Amino acid sequence: MAEAIAKKDSAEIIEASSAGLAPLGFVAGMTKATLTANGYATHELDSKPILREEWDAADIVINMSGRSREHAFRNFAKVEDWEIEDPYGEDPEVYQRTFEDIRRHVGALTAKLQENRREPHPRRSPAKVSRRHDF
């Protein structure tokens, strides 16, 4: 969900991609239904592992695995933990709640990145948002 939300809501500052520590291998139907019901595209979503090239290219990695970044990643300096409920296998209401929570987090990250962009520093490339798996 985070990738679809970031691509629509924050494309001007976040170059979003999604990958996971333990990908399911498919995007859950309720994930697609929730995103579609809220006006978000799902056709580009895929469930895939984190590849070295993507890790190296990312400025920020969002960890939604439920494990702290220190336990989930060896090199965790660029990892930000988000406490997000995993709705997999739950009712549509849980998926909607998770969608809204992720959307709030993406909005807060976007605001933080926009503020950082205003501060004097060498231009940085857009952040990449990654997560544990597709819901």
Secondary structure as the mmCIF struct_conf table of DSSP 4:
data_model
#
loop_
_struct_conf.conf_type_id
_struct_conf.id
_struct_conf.beg_label_comp_id
_struct_conf.beg_label_asym_id
_struct_conf.beg_label_seq_id
_struct_conf.end_label_comp_id
_struct_conf.end_label_asym_id
_struct_conf.end_label_seq_id
HELX_RH_AL_P HELX_RH_AL_P1 ALA A 2 ASP A 9
BEND BEND1 SER A 10 SER A 10
TURN_TY1_P TURN_TY1_P1 ALA A 11 ILE A 13
STRN STRN1 ILE A 14 ILE A 14
STRN STRN2 GLY A 20 GLY A 20
BEND BEND2 LEU A 21 ALA A 22
BEND BEND3 GLY A 25 PHE A 26
HELX_RH_AL_P HELX_RH_AL_P2 GLY A 29 ALA A 37
TURN_TY1_P TURN_TY1_P2 ASN A 38 GLY A 39
TURN_TY1_P TURN_TY1_P3 HIS A 43 GLU A 44
STRN STRN3 PRO A 49 PRO A 49
HELX_LH_PP_P HELX_LH_PP_P1 ILE A 50 LEU A 51
HELX_RH_AL_P HELX_RH_AL_P3 ARG A 52 ALA A 57
BEND BEND4 ASP A 59 ASP A 59
STRN STRN4 VAL A 61 ASN A 63
BEND BEND5 SER A 65 ARG A 67
HELX_RH_AL_P HELX_RH_AL_P4 ARG A 69 ALA A 72
BEND BEND6 ARG A 74 ASN A 75
TURN_TY1_P TURN_TY1_P4 ALA A 77 LYS A 78
STRN STRN5 VAL A 79 ASP A 81
TURN_TY1_P TURN_TY1_P5 TYR A 88 GLY A 89
BEND BEND7 GLU A 90 GLU A 90
HELX_RH_AL_P HELX_RH_AL_P5 PRO A 92 ARG A 118
BEND BEND8 GLU A 119 HIS A 121
HELX_LH_PP_P HELX_LH_PP_P2 PRO A 122 PRO A 126
STRN STRN6 ALA A 127 ALA A 127
BEND BEND9 ARG A 132 ARG A 132
#
